[in-house]
């Protein structure tokens, strides 16, 4: 594991310390969990953005509709 050094605003560091004490978890573990959640949310936001772009792309919509037609044909008895 790599060591990382950073600065935080005093009020945020105080809140972090209080929560770490309350939960009996090291401060770095709280930061690690929070950062992982935040990065996951950024990835989800990228997916949402790309799907919104695809929804406005006529070529992508056409390909999706063709794929759906094929899928529906496979479901027919």
PyMOL Python script that loads the backbone (N, CA, C, O; Angstrom):
from pymol import cmd

cmd.read_pdbstr("""\
ATOM      1  N   UNK A   1       0.856  -1.173   0.000  1.00  0.00           N
ATOM      2  CA  UNK A   1       0.000   0.000   0.000  1.00  0.00           C
ATOM      3  C   UNK A   1       0.902   1.236   0.000  1.00  0.00           C
ATOM      4  O   UNK A   1       1.940   1.261   0.662  1.00  0.00           O
ATOM      5  N   UNK A   2       0.499   2.238  -0.737  1.00  0.00           N
ATOM      6  CA  UNK A   2       1.266   3.466  -0.865  1.00  0.00           C
ATOM      7  C   UNK A   2       0.791   4.507   0.133  1.00  0.00           C
ATOM      8  O   UNK A   2      -0.403   4.609   0.415  1.00  0.00           O
ATOM      9  N   UNK A   3       1.717   5.270   0.659  1.00  0.00           N
ATOM     10  CA  UNK A   3       1.376   6.358   1.573  1.00  0.00           C
ATOM     11  C   UNK A   3       1.046   7.599   0.763  1.00  0.00           C
ATOM     12  O   UNK A   3       1.722   7.916  -0.216  1.00  0.00           O
ATOM     13  N   UNK A   4       0.000   8.295   1.180  1.00  0.00           N
ATOM     14  CA  UNK A   4      -0.457   9.511   0.514  1.00  0.00           C
ATOM     15  C   UNK A   4      -0.609  10.591   1.572  1.00  0.00           C
ATOM     16  O   UNK A   4      -1.228  10.361   2.611  1.00  0.00           O
ATOM     17  N   UNK A   5      -0.054  11.758   1.319  1.00  0.00           N
ATOM     18  CA  UNK A   5      -0.151  12.865   2.252  1.00  0.00           C
ATOM     19  C   UNK A   5      -0.946  13.985   1.600  1.00  0.00           C
ATOM     20  O   UNK A   5      -0.738  14.309   0.431  1.00  0.00           O
ATOM     21  N   UNK A   6      -1.863  14.575   2.370  1.00  0.00           N
ATOM     22  CA  UNK A   6      -2.693  15.654   1.837  1.00  0.00           C
ATOM     23  C   UNK A   6      -3.050  16.619   2.960  1.00  0.00           C
ATOM     24  O   UNK A   6      -2.815  16.350   4.138  1.00  0.00           O
ATOM     25  N   UNK A   7      -3.616  17.735   2.565  1.00  0.00           N
ATOM     26  CA  UNK A   7      -4.120  18.685   3.560  1.00  0.00           C
ATOM     27  C   UNK A   7      -5.630  18.762   3.424  1.00  0.00           C
ATOM     28  O   UNK A   7      -6.181  18.611   2.334  1.00  0.00           O
ATOM     29  N   UNK A   8      -6.285  18.999   4.546  1.00  0.00           N
ATOM     30  CA  UNK A   8      -7.739  19.146   4.580  1.00  0.00           C
ATOM     31  C   UNK A   8      -8.080  20.383   5.398  1.00  0.00           C
ATOM     32  O   UNK A   8      -7.321  20.772   6.285  1.00  0.00           O
ATOM     33  N   UNK A   9      -9.215  20.999   5.104  1.00  0.00           N
ATOM     34  CA  UNK A   9      -9.652  22.116   5.939  1.00  0.00           C
ATOM     35  C   UNK A   9      -9.826  21.643   7.390  1.00  0.00           C
ATOM     36  O   UNK A   9     -10.218  20.503   7.642  1.00  0.00           O
ATOM     37  N   UNK A  10      -9.531  22.531   8.324  1.00  0.00           N
ATOM     38  CA  UNK A  10      -9.586  22.180   9.745  1.00  0.00           C
ATOM     39  C   UNK A  10     -10.947  21.630  10.161  1.00  0.00           C
ATOM     40  O   UNK A  10     -11.022  20.648  10.899  1.00  0.00           O
ATOM     41  N   UNK A  11     -12.030  22.267   9.685  1.00  0.00           N
ATOM     42  CA  UNK A  11     -13.367  21.814  10.096  1.00  0.00           C
ATOM     43  C   UNK A  11     -13.669  20.415   9.567  1.00  0.00           C
ATOM     44  O   UNK A  11     -14.303  19.614  10.254  1.00  0.00           O
ATOM     45  N   UNK A  12     -13.220  20.123   8.354  1.00  0.00           N
ATOM     46  CA  UNK A  12     -13.447  18.792   7.784  1.00  0.00           C
ATOM     47  C   UNK A  12     -12.629  17.745   8.530  1.00  0.00           C
ATOM     48  O   UNK A  12     -13.113  16.646   8.799  1.00  0.00           O
ATOM     49  N   UNK A  13     -11.405  18.084   8.857  1.00  0.00           N
ATOM     50  CA  UNK A  13     -10.550  17.164   9.611  1.00  0.00           C
ATOM     51  C   UNK A  13     -11.120  16.909  11.002  1.00  0.00           C
ATOM     52  O   UNK A  13     -11.025  15.796  11.519  1.00  0.00           O
ATOM     53  N   UNK A  14     -11.712  17.936  11.607  1.00  0.00           N
ATOM     54  CA  UNK A  14     -12.335  17.764  12.918  1.00  0.00           C
ATOM     55  C   UNK A  14     -13.527  16.810  12.824  1.00  0.00           C
ATOM     56  O   UNK A  14     -13.677  15.916  13.657  1.00  0.00           O
ATOM     57  N   UNK A  15     -14.373  17.001  11.807  1.00  0.00           N
ATOM     58  CA  UNK A  15     -15.522  16.105  11.609  1.00  0.00           C
ATOM     59  C   UNK A  15     -15.052  14.672  11.358  1.00  0.00           C
ATOM     60  O   UNK A  15     -15.633  13.715  11.870  1.00  0.00           O
ATOM     61  N   UNK A  16     -13.999  14.546  10.567  1.00  0.00           N
ATOM     62  CA  UNK A  16     -13.446  13.222  10.285  1.00  0.00           C
ATOM     63  C   UNK A  16     -12.962  12.563  11.569  1.00  0.00           C
ATOM     64  O   UNK A  16     -13.238  11.388  11.811  1.00  0.00           O
ATOM     65  N   UNK A  17     -12.248  13.311  12.382  1.00  0.00           N
ATOM     66  CA  UNK A  17     -11.750  12.770  13.650  1.00  0.00           C
ATOM     67  C   UNK A  17     -12.879  12.358  14.578  1.00  0.00           C
ATOM     68  O   UNK A  17     -12.816  11.308  15.216  1.00  0.00           O
ATOM     69  N   UNK A  18     -13.903  13.181  14.650  1.00  0.00           N
ATOM     70  CA  UNK A  18     -15.055  12.861  15.510  1.00  0.00           C
ATOM     71  C   UNK A  18     -15.755  11.589  15.044  1.00  0.00           C
ATOM     72  O   UNK A  18     -16.109  10.732  15.853  1.00  0.00           O
ATOM     73  N   UNK A  19     -15.948  11.475  13.741  1.00  0.00           N
ATOM     74  CA  UNK A  19     -16.635  10.297  13.211  1.00  0.00           C
ATOM     75  C   UNK A  19     -15.772   9.048  13.373  1.00  0.00           C
ATOM     76  O   UNK A  19     -16.283   7.975  13.695  1.00  0.00           O
ATOM     77  N   UNK A  20     -14.478   9.184  13.153  1.00  0.00           N
ATOM     78  CA  UNK A  20     -13.574   8.044  13.335  1.00  0.00           C
ATOM     79  C   UNK A  20     -13.621   7.559  14.788  1.00  0.00           C
ATOM     80  O   UNK A  20     -13.646   6.355  15.046  1.00  0.00           O
ATOM     81  N   UNK A  21     -13.634   8.493  15.718  1.00  0.00           N
ATOM     82  CA  UNK A  21     -13.721   8.124  17.140  1.00  0.00           C
ATOM     83  C   UNK A  21     -15.064   7.455  17.436  1.00  0.00           C
ATOM     84  O   UNK A  21     -15.117   6.419  18.099  1.00  0.00           O
ATOM     85  N   UNK A  22     -16.125   8.042  16.948  1.00  0.00           N
ATOM     86  CA  UNK A  22     -17.476   7.512  17.188  1.00  0.00           C
ATOM     87  C   UNK A  22     -17.627   6.098  16.648  1.00  0.00           C
ATOM     88  O   UNK A  22     -18.241   5.248  17.293  1.00  0.00           O
ATOM     89  N   UNK A  23     -17.070   5.840  15.464  1.00  0.00           N
ATOM     90  CA  UNK A  23     -17.210   4.537  14.822  1.00  0.00           C
ATOM     91  C   UNK A  23     -16.064   3.579  15.158  1.00  0.00           C
ATOM     92  O   UNK A  23     -16.089   2.415  14.758  1.00  0.00           O
ATOM     93  N   UNK A  24     -15.071   4.064  15.885  1.00  0.00           N
ATOM     94  CA  UNK A  24     -13.869   3.271  16.210  1.00  0.00           C
ATOM     95  C   UNK A  24     -13.212   2.731  14.940  1.00  0.00           C
ATOM     96  O   UNK A  24     -12.829   1.563  14.861  1.00  0.00           O
ATOM     97  N   UNK A  25     -13.093   3.617  13.954  1.00  0.00           N
ATOM     98  CA  UNK A  25     -12.465   3.294  12.674  1.00  0.00           C
ATOM     99  C   UNK A  25     -11.364   4.323  12.445  1.00  0.00           C
ATOM    100  O   UNK A  25     -11.547   5.504  12.741  1.00  0.00           O
ATOM    101  N   UNK A  26     -10.225   3.885  11.921  1.00  0.00           N
ATOM    102  CA  UNK A  26      -9.174   4.868  11.616  1.00  0.00           C
ATOM    103  C   UNK A  26      -9.643   5.881  10.570  1.00  0.00           C
ATOM    104  O   UNK A  26     -10.434   5.561   9.682  1.00  0.00           O
ATOM    105  N   UNK A  27      -9.142   7.090  10.694  1.00  0.00           N
ATOM    106  CA  UNK A  27      -9.527   8.153   9.754  1.00  0.00           C
ATOM    107  C   UNK A  27      -9.212   7.772   8.309  1.00  0.00           C
ATOM    108  O   UNK A  27      -9.996   8.054   7.402  1.00  0.00           O
ATOM    109  N   UNK A  28      -8.065   7.133   8.102  1.00  0.00           N
ATOM    110  CA  UNK A  28      -7.705   6.777   6.733  1.00  0.00           C
ATOM    111  C   UNK A  28      -8.680   5.762   6.132  1.00  0.00           C
ATOM    112  O   UNK A  28      -8.884   5.745   4.918  1.00  0.00           O
ATOM    113  N   UNK A  29      -9.281   4.920   6.970  1.00  0.00           N
ATOM    114  CA  UNK A  29     -10.265   3.942   6.469  1.00  0.00           C
ATOM    115  C   UNK A  29     -11.538   4.663   6.017  1.00  0.00           C
ATOM    116  O   UNK A  29     -12.124   4.311   4.993  1.00  0.00           O
ATOM    117  N   UNK A  30     -11.961   5.667   6.780  1.00  0.00           N
ATOM    118  CA  UNK A  30     -13.131   6.456   6.378  1.00  0.00           C
ATOM    119  C   UNK A  30     -12.856   7.166   5.060  1.00  0.00           C
ATOM    120  O   UNK A  30     -13.709   7.183   4.172  1.00  0.00           O
ATOM    121  N   UNK A  31     -11.678   7.748   4.930  1.00  0.00           N
ATOM    122  CA  UNK A  31     -11.316   8.436   3.688  1.00  0.00           C
ATOM    123  C   UNK A  31     -11.280   7.446   2.532  1.00  0.00           C
ATOM    124  O   UNK A  31     -11.763   7.753   1.442  1.00  0.00           O
ATOM    125  N   UNK A  32     -10.718   6.268   2.752  1.00  0.00           N
ATOM    126  CA  UNK A  32     -10.635   5.232   1.712  1.00  0.00           C
ATOM    127  C   UNK A  32     -12.031   4.822   1.239  1.00  0.00           C
ATOM    128  O   UNK A  32     -12.282   4.735   0.037  1.00  0.00           O
ATOM    129  N   UNK A  33     -12.934   4.571   2.183  1.00  0.00           N
ATOM    130  CA  UNK A  33     -14.299   4.168   1.832  1.00  0.00           C
ATOM    131  C   UNK A  33     -15.020   5.292   1.092  1.00  0.00           C
ATOM    132  O   UNK A  33     -15.675   5.061   0.076  1.00  0.00           O
ATOM    133  N   UNK A  34     -14.891   6.507   1.612  1.00  0.00           N
ATOM    134  CA  UNK A  34     -15.561   7.650   0.991  1.00  0.00           C
ATOM    135  C   UNK A  34     -15.044   7.893  -0.428  1.00  0.00           C
ATOM    136  O   UNK A  34     -15.823   8.189  -1.334  1.00  0.00           O
ATOM    137  N   UNK A  35     -13.744   7.768  -0.615  1.00  0.00           N
ATOM    138  CA  UNK A  35     -13.164   7.980  -1.936  1.00  0.00           C
ATOM    139  C   UNK A  35     -13.621   6.907  -2.909  1.00  0.00           C
ATOM    140  O   UNK A  35     -13.906   7.202  -4.070  1.00  0.00           O
ATOM    141  N   UNK A  36     -13.692   5.666  -2.448  1.00  0.00           N
ATOM    142  CA  UNK A  36     -14.160   4.579  -3.320  1.00  0.00           C
ATOM    143  C   UNK A  36     -15.609   4.812  -3.747  1.00  0.00           C
ATOM    144  O   UNK A  36     -15.951   4.617  -4.913  1.00  0.00           O
ATOM    145  N   UNK A  37     -16.455   5.226  -2.813  1.00  0.00           N
ATOM    146  CA  UNK A  37     -17.855   5.524  -3.138  1.00  0.00           C
ATOM    147  C   UNK A  37     -17.928   6.659  -4.148  1.00  0.00           C
ATOM    148  O   UNK A  37     -18.682   6.578  -5.117  1.00  0.00           O
ATOM    149  N   UNK A  38     -17.162   7.704  -3.936  1.00  0.00           N
ATOM    150  CA  UNK A  38     -17.167   8.857  -4.828  1.00  0.00           C
ATOM    151  C   UNK A  38     -16.700   8.476  -6.229  1.00  0.00           C
ATOM    152  O   UNK A  38     -17.313   8.876  -7.219  1.00  0.00           O
ATOM    153  N   UNK A  39     -15.620   7.704  -6.316  1.00  0.00           N
ATOM    154  CA  UNK A  39     -15.114   7.290  -7.624  1.00  0.00           C
ATOM    155  C   UNK A  39     -16.114   6.398  -8.348  1.00  0.00           C
ATOM    156  O   UNK A  39     -16.267   6.507  -9.564  1.00  0.00           O
ATOM    157  N   UNK A  40     -16.799   5.515  -7.618  1.00  0.00           N
ATOM    158  CA  UNK A  40     -17.853   4.687  -8.217  1.00  0.00           C
ATOM    159  C   UNK A  40     -18.977   5.555  -8.773  1.00  0.00           C
ATOM    160  O   UNK A  40     -19.514   5.274  -9.844  1.00  0.00           O
ATOM    161  N   UNK A  41     -19.329   6.611  -8.037  1.00  0.00           N
ATOM    162  CA  UNK A  41     -20.375   7.521  -8.511  1.00  0.00           C
ATOM    163  C   UNK A  41     -19.942   8.261  -9.769  1.00  0.00           C
ATOM    164  O   UNK A  41     -20.767   8.514 -10.648  1.00  0.00           O
ATOM    165  N   UNK A  42     -18.676   8.610  -9.871  1.00  0.00           N
ATOM    166  CA  UNK A  42     -18.173   9.261 -11.080  1.00  0.00           C
ATOM    167  C   UNK A  42     -18.266   8.332 -12.282  1.00  0.00           C
ATOM    168  O   UNK A  42     -18.615   8.766 -13.380  1.00  0.00           O
ATOM    169  N   UNK A  43     -17.953   7.056 -12.078  1.00  0.00           N
ATOM    170  CA  UNK A  43     -18.072   6.083 -13.167  1.00  0.00           C
ATOM    171  C   UNK A  43     -19.527   5.959 -13.602  1.00  0.00           C
ATOM    172  O   UNK A  43     -19.821   5.937 -14.797  1.00  0.00           O
ATOM    173  N   UNK A  44     -20.442   5.877 -12.631  1.00  0.00           N
ATOM    174  CA  UNK A  44     -21.870   5.809 -12.966  1.00  0.00           C
ATOM    175  C   UNK A  44     -22.308   7.052 -13.736  1.00  0.00           C
ATOM    176  O   UNK A  44     -23.083   6.958 -14.688  1.00  0.00           O
ATOM    177  N   UNK A  45     -21.815   8.207 -13.324  1.00  0.00           N
ATOM    178  CA  UNK A  45     -22.165   9.449 -14.014  1.00  0.00           C
ATOM    179  C   UNK A  45     -21.655   9.429 -15.459  1.00  0.00           C
ATOM    180  O   UNK A  45     -22.320   9.946 -16.356  1.00  0.00           O
ATOM    181  N   UNK A  46     -20.482   8.837 -15.688  1.00  0.00           N
ATOM    182  CA  UNK A  46     -19.971   8.704 -17.054  1.00  0.00           C
ATOM    183  C   UNK A  46     -20.891   7.817 -17.886  1.00  0.00           C
ATOM    184  O   UNK A  46     -21.180   8.131 -19.040  1.00  0.00           O
ATOM    185  N   UNK A  47     -21.353   6.705 -17.301  1.00  0.00           N
ATOM    186  CA  UNK A  47     -22.276   5.822 -18.011  1.00  0.00           C
ATOM    187  C   UNK A  47     -23.569   6.554 -18.354  1.00  0.00           C
ATOM    188  O   UNK A  47     -24.062   6.468 -19.478  1.00  0.00           O
ATOM    189  N   UNK A  48     -24.105   7.263 -17.390  1.00  0.00           N
ATOM    190  CA  UNK A  48     -25.346   8.006 -17.627  1.00  0.00           C
ATOM    191  C   UNK A  48     -25.157   9.007 -18.748  1.00  0.00           C
ATOM    192  O   UNK A  48     -26.009   9.136 -19.627  1.00  0.00           O
ATOM    193  N   UNK A  49     -24.044   9.713 -18.717  1.00  0.00           N
ATOM    194  CA  UNK A  49     -23.756  10.699 -19.760  1.00  0.00           C
ATOM    195  C   UNK A  49     -23.655  10.026 -21.130  1.00  0.00           C
ATOM    196  O   UNK A  49     -24.189  10.539 -22.114  1.00  0.00           O
ATOM    197  N   UNK A  50     -22.979   8.890 -21.195  1.00  0.00           N
ATOM    198  CA  UNK A  50     -22.815   8.214 -22.487  1.00  0.00           C
ATOM    199  C   UNK A  50     -24.152   7.677 -22.990  1.00  0.00           C
ATOM    200  O   UNK A  50     -24.412   7.711 -24.192  1.00  0.00           O
ATOM    201  N   UNK A  51     -25.011   7.178 -22.085  1.00  0.00           N
ATOM    202  CA  UNK A  51     -26.327   6.697 -22.511  1.00  0.00           C
ATOM    203  C   UNK A  51     -27.197   7.848 -23.005  1.00  0.00           C
ATOM    204  O   UNK A  51     -27.957   7.694 -23.961  1.00  0.00           O
ATOM    205  N   UNK A  52     -27.083   8.994 -22.356  1.00  0.00           N
ATOM    206  CA  UNK A  52     -27.845  10.157 -22.812  1.00  0.00           C
ATOM    207  C   UNK A  52     -27.378  10.600 -24.191  1.00  0.00           C
ATOM    208  O   UNK A  52     -28.188  10.985 -25.034  1.00  0.00           O
ATOM    209  N   UNK A  53     -26.064  10.544 -24.418  1.00  0.00           N
ATOM    210  CA  UNK A  53     -25.550  10.883 -25.744  1.00  0.00           C
ATOM    211  C   UNK A  53     -26.036   9.876 -26.776  1.00  0.00           C
ATOM    212  O   UNK A  53     -26.419  10.258 -27.882  1.00  0.00           O
ATOM    213  N   UNK A  54     -26.024   8.602 -26.428  1.00  0.00           N
ATOM    214  CA  UNK A  54     -26.466   7.562 -27.360  1.00  0.00           C
ATOM    215  C   UNK A  54     -27.943   7.721 -27.689  1.00  0.00           C
ATOM    216  O   UNK A  54     -28.367   7.420 -28.805  1.00  0.00           O
ATOM    217  N   UNK A  55     -28.727   8.190 -26.726  1.00  0.00           N
ATOM    218  CA  UNK A  55     -30.164   8.362 -26.956  1.00  0.00           C
ATOM    219  C   UNK A  55     -30.440   9.415 -28.012  1.00  0.00           C
ATOM    220  O   UNK A  55     -31.510   9.418 -28.620  1.00  0.00           O
ATOM    221  N   UNK A  56     -29.492  10.308 -28.238  1.00  0.00           N
ATOM    222  CA  UNK A  56     -29.658  11.356 -29.240  1.00  0.00           C
ATOM    223  C   UNK A  56     -28.949  11.032 -30.556  1.00  0.00           C
ATOM    224  O   UNK A  56     -28.954  11.846 -31.479  1.00  0.00           O
ATOM    225  N   UNK A  57     -28.344   9.855 -30.644  1.00  0.00           N
ATOM    226  CA  UNK A  57     -27.600   9.456 -31.838  1.00  0.00           C
ATOM    227  C   UNK A  57     -28.494   8.545 -32.685  1.00  0.00           C
ATOM    228  O   UNK A  57     -28.823   7.432 -32.274  1.00  0.00           O
ATOM    229  N   UNK A  58     -28.879   9.020 -33.855  1.00  0.00           N
ATOM    230  CA  UNK A  58     -29.792   8.271 -34.725  1.00  0.00           C
ATOM    231  C   UNK A  58     -29.217   6.907 -35.127  1.00  0.00           C
ATOM    232  O   UNK A  58     -29.954   5.923 -35.194  1.00  0.00           O
ATOM    233  N   UNK A  59     -27.918   6.844 -35.393  1.00  0.00           N
ATOM    234  CA  UNK A  59     -27.303   5.576 -35.785  1.00  0.00           C
ATOM    235  C   UNK A  59     -27.374   4.553 -34.655  1.00  0.00           C
ATOM    236  O   UNK A  59     -27.692   3.386 -34.883  1.00  0.00           O
ATOM    237  N   UNK A  60     -27.079   4.994 -33.451  1.00  0.00           N
ATOM    238  CA  UNK A  60     -27.133   4.093 -32.293  1.00  0.00           C
ATOM    239  C   UNK A  60     -28.566   3.615 -32.065  1.00  0.00           C
ATOM    240  O   UNK A  60     -28.791   2.434 -31.803  1.00  0.00           O
ATOM    241  N   UNK A  61     -29.528   4.521 -32.163  1.00  0.00           N
ATOM    242  CA  UNK A  61     -30.932   4.141 -31.976  1.00  0.00           C
ATOM    243  C   UNK A  61     -31.368   3.141 -33.034  1.00  0.00           C
ATOM    244  O   UNK A  61     -32.103   2.200 -32.735  1.00  0.00           O
ATOM    245  N   UNK A  62     -30.928   3.335 -34.249  1.00  0.00           N
ATOM    246  CA  UNK A  62     -31.280   2.413 -35.330  1.00  0.00           C
ATOM    247  C   UNK A  62     -30.715   1.023 -35.060  1.00  0.00           C
ATOM    248  O   UNK A  62     -31.407   0.020 -35.230  1.00  0.00           O
ATOM    249  N   UNK A  63     -29.459   0.972 -34.640  1.00  0.00           N
ATOM    250  CA  UNK A  63     -28.835  -0.317 -34.320  1.00  0.00           C
ATOM    251  C   UNK A  63     -29.580  -0.998 -33.171  1.00  0.00           C
ATOM    252  O   UNK A  63     -29.821  -2.204 -33.212  1.00  0.00           O
ATOM    253  N   UNK A  64     -29.939  -0.229 -32.157  1.00  0.00           N
ATOM    254  CA  UNK A  64     -30.664  -0.785 -31.005  1.00  0.00           C
ATOM    255  C   UNK A  64     -32.027  -1.315 -31.425  1.00  0.00           C
ATOM    256  O   UNK A  64     -32.443  -2.381 -30.971  1.00  0.00           O
ATOM    257  N   UNK A  65     -32.724  -0.587 -32.283  1.00  0.00           N
ATOM    258  CA  UNK A  65     -34.039  -1.035 -32.741  1.00  0.00           C
ATOM    259  C   UNK A  65     -33.927  -2.312 -33.561  1.00  0.00           C
ATOM    260  O   UNK A  65     -34.750  -3.216 -33.417  1.00  0.00           O
ATOM    261  N   UNK A  66     -32.913  -2.394 -34.420  1.00  0.00           N
ATOM    262  CA  UNK A  66     -32.706  -3.615 -35.205  1.00  0.00           C
ATOM    263  C   UNK A  66     -32.420  -4.796 -34.284  1.00  0.00           C
ATOM    264  O   UNK A  66     -32.933  -5.895 -34.493  1.00  0.00           O
ATOM    265  N   UNK A  67     -31.604  -4.562 -33.270  1.00  0.00           N
ATOM    266  CA  UNK A  67     -31.299  -5.621 -32.310  1.00  0.00           C
ATOM    267  C   UNK A  67     -32.541  -6.059 -31.551  1.00  0.00           C
ATOM    268  O   UNK A  67     -32.707  -7.242 -31.257  1.00  0.00           O
ATOM    269  N   UNK A  68     -33.409  -5.114 -31.234  1.00  0.00           N
ATOM    270  CA  UNK A  68     -34.634  -5.440 -30.511  1.00  0.00           C
ATOM    271  C   UNK A  68     -35.569  -6.256 -31.392  1.00  0.00           C
ATOM    272  O   UNK A  68     -36.229  -7.178 -30.911  1.00  0.00           O
ATOM    273  N   UNK A  69     -35.631  -5.925 -32.673  1.00  0.00           N
ATOM    274  CA  UNK A  69     -36.471  -6.702 -33.604  1.00  0.00           C
ATOM    275  C   UNK A  69     -35.997  -8.147 -33.663  1.00  0.00           C
ATOM    276  O   UNK A  69     -36.810  -9.070 -33.614  1.00  0.00           O
ATOM    277  N   UNK A  70     -34.692  -8.348 -33.766  1.00  0.00           N
ATOM    278  CA  UNK A  70     -34.134  -9.700 -33.788  1.00  0.00           C
ATOM    279  C   UNK A  70     -34.452 -10.432 -32.495  1.00  0.00           C
ATOM    280  O   UNK A  70     -34.800 -11.612 -32.519  1.00  0.00           O
ATOM    281  N   UNK A  71     -34.336  -9.756 -31.393  1.00  0.00           N
ATOM    282  CA  UNK A  71     -34.623 -10.349 -30.094  1.00  0.00           C
ATOM    283  C   UNK A  71     -36.080 -10.779 -30.012  1.00  0.00           C
ATOM    284  O   UNK A  71     -36.381 -11.880 -29.550  1.00  0.00           O
ATOM    285  N   UNK A  72     -36.976  -9.920 -30.455  1.00  0.00           N
ATOM    286  CA  UNK A  72     -38.410 -10.235 -30.417  1.00  0.00           C
ATOM    287  C   UNK A  72     -38.727 -11.435 -31.308  1.00  0.00           C
ATOM    288  O   UNK A  72     -39.571 -12.260 -30.961  1.00  0.00           O
ATOM    289  N   UNK A  73     -38.063 -11.533 -32.436  1.00  0.00           N
ATOM    290  CA  UNK A  73     -38.265 -12.693 -33.341  1.00  0.00           C
ATOM    291  C   UNK A  73     -37.834 -13.991 -32.653  1.00  0.00           C
ATOM    292  O   UNK A  73     -38.459 -15.036 -32.838  1.00  0.00           O
ATOM    293  N   UNK A  74     -36.787 -13.919 -31.878  1.00  0.00           N
ATOM    294  CA  UNK A  74     -36.310 -15.119 -31.157  1.00  0.00           C
ATOM    295  C   UNK A  74     -37.295 -15.553 -30.097  1.00  0.00           C
ATOM    296  O   UNK A  74     -37.358 -16.735 -29.758  1.00  0.00           O
ATOM    297  N   UNK A  75     -38.067 -14.618 -29.567  1.00  0.00           N
ATOM    298  CA  UNK A  75     -39.038 -14.947 -28.524  1.00  0.00           C
ATOM    299  C   UNK A  75     -40.319 -15.549 -29.080  1.00  0.00           C
ATOM    300  O   UNK A  75     -41.052 -16.229 -28.362  1.00  0.00           O
ATOM    301  N   UNK A  76     -40.587 -15.304 -30.347  1.00  0.00           N
ATOM    302  CA  UNK A  76     -41.813 -15.821 -30.958  1.00  0.00           C
ATOM    303  C   UNK A  76     -41.741 -17.334 -31.066  1.00  0.00           C
ATOM    304  O   UNK A  76     -40.688 -17.891 -31.376  1.00  0.00           O
ATOM    305  N   UNK A  77     -42.882 -18.009 -30.807  1.00  0.00           N
ATOM    306  CA  UNK A  77     -42.892 -19.476 -30.879  1.00  0.00           C
ATOM    307  C   UNK A  77     -42.812 -19.980 -32.307  1.00  0.00           C
ATOM    308  O   UNK A  77     -42.811 -21.190 -32.536  1.00  0.00           O
TER     309      UNK A  77
END
""", "prot")
cmd.dss("prot")
cmd.show_as("cartoon", "prot")
cmd.util.cbc("prot")
cmd.orient("prot")
